Amino acid sequence: MFCFSCSMFSDADRHGMFLYGCFMDGNRRTKRTVVWVENAWDKREAQKGMGHRERERLIFHIDVNSAFLSWECVYRLSQDPEALDLRTIPSAVGGDASMRHGIVLAKSPLAKKYGVTTGEPLAQARRKCPGLMVVPSRFDFYIKCSRRMMGLLEEYTPDHEKFSIDEIFLDMTETIHLFGEPLATACQIRERIKDELGFTVNIGISSNKLLAKMASDFEKPDRCHTLFPHEVPAKMWPLPIRELFFVGSAAQKKMEALGLHTIGQLAACDLELLKAHLGKRYAVLIHQYANGVDVDPVEERDPINKAYGNSVTLSRDISDYDNACQVLLSLCETVGARLRADHVLCSNVCVELRDWEFRNHSHQMTLDGPTDSTSVLYECSCRLLKDFWDMTPLRLMGVRAGKINDGSFSQISLFDDPGLVKKKEFEKTVDKIRNKYGIDSIKRASFLQKDSIVDHAASKRKHLNRREDMD
């Protein structure tokens, strides 16, 4: 006979659980075992070994309602309790038009009723809503609000993933028994954020990240919604195809040309037909999403000191592959140079995109071997872009190199490309020239065109940290 129990333990640096198992041997003598398990994977494996059936995952997605506008209200009301609450009038937080940030970053519910949308130019928003009150952003304060929310949410589980400044996933699988029913717990979190921090959120609840995120986009603001797999046919399939996460305007047009207008129609569509029109990898991914399938784990991204990244807001939206690759080359120039300057290698590359409607997408791959080569980073980034971009116009692109390790040792392959070895030596020589004479002292010919959409080394402040290049 076997019985099982567990208890949770956590401190500032780690979390895990003690597993207590006891069983009766052949002489009916009771034996006990105690196992400390460090992480979620080991916990599940240990539980299986002790006869415990693995729990179904429980994921919460927390999304701040009109984040920048809500946080701007928190700031203004903290300074003057009698101040006008921007959420009660047609209002928006906008950027600097001179820097191509003259767009709506967040809008109030009343502004939304006039048709004002996030990401559109302020001039266009004012034409829709002549009485629109526009206030500048206060980004430093918004970051503080985000951190306060993250601190509150960490009280519920150590397993979380920050998706953006105003979104976070919580894996509640191992801790929900400490708080009660999922929906009641989500409502408690929502009320605490409103009462303690002064702004509202939507919370989506499901068994995977995709469905939890979809659920949080249901009726707003200040709501909790569920979207478990058995609810997909009734709640998700009737929605327009554009409502599905990862479907941009270009993909939408292609699918509507095939007669697909709802998520349910996409879910029922022949996969081979989708591959022929959307590309193999994107078709498989989006078909799985339409069917509510997502096995992506909730896990923290690499901390800033364990990843090297760069991103750039483009001077104009781009929707062609060649221009997008040119931007990736500029980003890889800076990322690769920083890796080489710090004598480290990366084993993972991620491409991050933000489209013209402020939708964020990313795709990553593990490399065959650690590298600091700009050429390798660029080739992999272009491959990733081709795999997952549906040609929806982009306003921001980024490249991130992760899984960093010491560059003092790397495995030597008998099949190393001699041409690649020469390229690496060439890149090191270019680094030395730029370090001595300035970043602009040597450029790739493709960046000499007058109408190039980006500089040859995006965000020079991050490129070898040369003081004269920061002025």
N, C-alpha and C positions, 0 to 999 in steps of 0.2 A: 504494500500500500504506500502511496506517495502523497504528500501534501506540500503546498507552496504558499509562501507569503513574501512580501517585499516592503521595503521602506525607502523613502527618498532622502537624499542628502545633498546639500548644495552649500557652496561658499562663494567668495568673490571670484575665485579663479577656476573652479571646476564644478561639475555636477555628475551625479551618477545614482546608483542605488545599491543597497545591500539586498541580496537574494538569499532567503533562508529556505533550504529544502530539507525535508526529513522523510525517512522511509523505514519500512520494517524489513529486516533481513530474514533469512530462512529460519532463524531461531526466534523470530518475533522480537528481536532486540532493536530498539530505535537508534538510528544513526542520524546525525545532523551534518549539514555542510553550510558554510557561509561564504558567499562570493561577493567581492566588491567589483562592480562593473563601471568602467569609466565613461563610456559614451553610449549613445542611443543604439548604435548598431550592435555593440557587445551585449547591451541589455536584452535586445530582442533575441540574439543568438542564445544567450544563457537561458532565457525563459523557454525557448523551444526545447533546449536540452533537458529542462526539468519538467517537461510535459505541459507547458503553458501555451495556450493558443494565442498567436500574435493578434493584438488588437487591430481593428480597422483604423486607418489613419484619421485624425481629426485636425483639420486646418482652418484657421481663422485668417481672413484678410481684412486689415484695417485700413480705411481710406479716408483721409480728412476731407470734409466737404469744403469746396472752394478754398483750398488751403491758404494761399497767400492773402486772400481777402479776409478770411477768418482770423488769421494771425495778425493782420494789420489792425483789425478791430480790437483784438486783445491788447495790442500795444496802446492804441488811442484811448481805450477805456481805462487802462491802467494809469495813464497820465492824467486823464480827466474823466471821472465817472459820469459826468453829464454830457460827454461828447456824443455826437451823432453816431449811431451804430450803422456802419456802411451796409450791413446786411439787410437793412430795412428799406433801402432806397435803391434805385438803379445806379450801380457803381461798378467800378473795375479797378484792379491794380494793373498798371501799364509800365512798359519799359521805356528806354530812351530811343526815340525815333532816329536820332543822328547816328546811333551805333547799330542800326537795324534791329533794335529791340523795341521799336515803337508798336508793340502789339499788346493784345489783351492777354495778361498772364493768369488772371482769375476774374470771375464776374459774379455778381450777386444773383440770387434767384429772380429778382425783378428785372435785372438786365437781361437775363436769359429769356424772359417772356417777350422781350423786344427782338429776339433773334440774335443777340450778341453771343459770339462763340469764342472760346479760348483759342488763341493763336491768330486771330484775324487782326489786320491793321487797325490802329486806334481811329484813324480817319473814317474807315468803313463802319466801325462800331458806333461812332458819333452820328453818322448819317442814319443809322437804324434807330438810334436812341438819342435825340438832340439834347436831352437833359442829363445824359450820362456823366456822373462824377468820376473822374479818373485821378487816382493818387499814385505816386511813385512807390516802388518796392523798397522794402527795408530788410534786405536779405539776411543780414547778421542776426536780427531778431527772429526771423523765421527759422533759422538754424537752431536757435535756443528753444523755440517752441517744439520743434521736431525732437530734440534731445530729451526734453521733459516728457514727451509722450512715450518715447522709447524706454525711458527709465521706469515709467508706470507699467508698461506692458511686460517688462522683464520680471515683474512680481508674479506673473502667471506662468511663465515657462522660460527656461534658458535656451530653448530651441527656437530661434527666430531668424528671419532674413529680411533685412532692410531692402525694399525694392526701389524706393526713391525717397526723397526728402519727406513726402507725405503719405507713403504707403509702406506697410510692413506685413509680412506673413508670420504667423505664430503656429508652431506645431504643438498642439495641445494634447496629443495622443497619450503621453505619459503622465500628464498632470491634471487632466480634466476631472479625475475622481476626487481631487482635493477641493473642487469648487462647486460641483453640482452638474446639472444638465447643461448641454452645450448652448442652447438658445438663451437660457437664463444667465449663464456666465457671460455670454457676449453682451447681453443687455446691461449687465452690471458694469462691464468694462466701458461700454458706451456712456453710461450715466456718470461714471467716475471721471472720464475725460471731460465731459461737459461741466460737471460741478467743480472739479479741481483745477482744470486747465483753461476753461472758458471758451472752448470751441466744440463743434460737433463732428462726429465721424459716422460713416457707414461701415458695417461689419458683415462680411460674407462668410458663411460656414459651409464646409463640405469635407469630402475625404481626399481632395487633392487641390493643388494650388490654382489650377485653371478654373475649376468650378467655384472655388471660394472667391476668386477675383471677379468672375462673372456675376456672382450673387451680390457682391458689394456694389455693383453698378445698377442694381434694380432701383426701385423707388427711393428718391432722396428728398431732403436730407435727414440725418439723425434716425437711421433705421438699421435693423438687423434682419438679414434674410438667409435662408438656407437654400442650397442647391445640391442635394445629394444625387448620386447617379440615377436612382429610381425616379427623381423629379425632373430629369433632363427632358423627356418627351413633352411634358406639360409646360414647363417653365422656360426652357431654352430653345427648343426646336422651332417654335412659332416666331421667334425673333428674326428681324432682318439680318441678312448675312453679314452686313457691315458691323453688327454688334458683337460678332465673335472676335475675341482677342487674337491679334496678329493678322487681321484682314485689313489691308489698306485699300485706298481708292483704286489703284491699278488692278489688284487682284479681284476686287469687287466687280469691276467692269468685265474682266475676263469670265468670271463665274456667271454673271448675269447674262452674258452672251451665250452661255451654255444652258440658260433657262433656270439657273439656280438663284433663287431670291431669298430663301429662308435658310436658317442653320440646319433645319431638319432635312431640307432637300439636299444640302451639301453632305450631311451624314449618310444619306441613302445613295449618294452618287457612286458610280463605278470608279474605283480608285485608278484604274488604268487610264480612264478618260481624263481624270484630273492631272495625272502625271504628264500626259501628252500636251496639256495646255498650261500647266503651272510649274513644271519641273518636278523631278522625282522627289527630292527631299522636302520641299515646301508642300507638295501635294500630300505626302504621307503625314506630315505634321498637322496640317490644317484639317485633314480628314479625321485624324485622331481627336483633335480638339472638338470638332463638331459632334463627335460621339462621346464627349466627356472624358476622354482618356488622357491622363497626364501622370507620369511616374516621377517627375522631377522632384527631388527632395528639398525640404526646407533647410538651407544651410547658409551660413554667413559667407559673404564674399571676402576675398583677400583683403586684409587691412591695408591701409595706404602704404605702409612701410614694407609690405610684402608683395606689392604689385607696382608696376610702372605703367602709367597710362597718360594719354593726352587726348583732348577733344577740341573741336573747333566749331563755332557757329558760323555758317557760311554766309557770304555776302549776298548770295541769291540761292533760291532753292534749286537743287539739281535732280534730274530724273533720268540721266543717261549713265551707262556703266563706265564709259571712258573717263568722264569727269569725276565720277565717284572714286575710281581707282587712283586718279591723280591726287585726290584729297588723302586717300589712304597712304600713298607714298610719302606725302608731306608729314603725316603723323608718324609713320614708321621711321622716318629720318630722325625725329626727335627721340622717340622711344628707344630705338636701337642705340643711339649715341649715349643716352643716359645709362643703359645697361652696361655698355662698354666702359664708360667713365667710372662706374662703381664696381667694375670687375665681377659682375654677376651674370647668370644665364637664366633664361625662362624656359619653361616646358609647356606653357599654355598661352594661347592667343585668343583674345575676344574682340569682336567688332561690335560696337554699340551705335545705334542709329536713333535719331529723333526726327519724325516726319513733320510735314507742314501743319499737321493738326496736333502736334505735341504728343504723339504716341511714341513710346519708347520701345525699342526692340533690341535684342542682342543675340549673338550666336558665338559659340566658342569651340575650340578644338584642342586636343592634346597633340603636341609635336612628336615626331619620331625620336627626337633627341634634344637636349638642352641647347639653346642658341642665344647669341647676342647680335646676330646678323640682321641688318636692315633688309637685305634681299630676301631672307627666309621669312621674316615678319611680313613683308609686303606680299610675297607670293601666297602665304597662308591667309592673309587678310582678304585678298582678292577672291580666293577660293570660297571663303566663308560668305563674303558679300554675294557672290553668284548663287550660292546655295539657298540663302534665305531672304534676300531682298526682292520684293515684288514690284519694284520700280516706282513705288509711291514717292512723290517729291520729298527730298530731305532738306532739313535746315541745319542739322547738327550731325557730325560724325565723330566717332572716337575709336581708338585702338588701345587695348590694355594687355600688357604682358604679365602673366601670373605664374604661380608655382616657381618662385624664385629660389635659386640655389647658388652656392659659392662657385664662382667661375674658375677656381684654381684647379679643378679636376673635372674632366668630362670624358666620357667613354669614347675611345677611338674605334672607328669602324673601318674594316678593310675595304668597304665599298664607298667611302667618302668621295664625293664628286670633286675632282681636282679643280674644276672651274669654280665651285663654291668656295674652296679653300683660298683661291686667288681673290675672290670677291671680298672675303673676310679681311684679308691683308690690305686690300685696297681701301676698305672702309676705315680701318685703323689709321691708315695714312691720311685719309681725308679728315678724320678727327683731329689729328695732330696739326694739320694745316689750319683748320678752323679755330683750334684752340690758340694758335699763335697769332693768326692774322684776322680773326673774326669769322663769324658764322657765314657772312655773305661773301667771303673771299673765294669760295668755290661752290658752284651749284650744278645740279643736273640740267642738261640742255632743255628738258621738257618744261622747266619752270621759267625759261627766259622769255616766253611769250607774254605780250603785254596784257592779254585778257585772261591770264591764268587765274583760276578761281581762288587759289590759296597761295601763300608764300611757300618757298621751297622748304622751310623748316617751321612748321606750325608752332605757335606759342614759344617764341625764342627764349623766353624767361626760363623755360624748362630744359633748354638745350645747352648742356655743359656749364650752365650757370655763369656765363661770362658777363661781368659787370657792364662792360661797354656795350653789350648787346641788349641790355635792359633799359638803357636810357632812351 
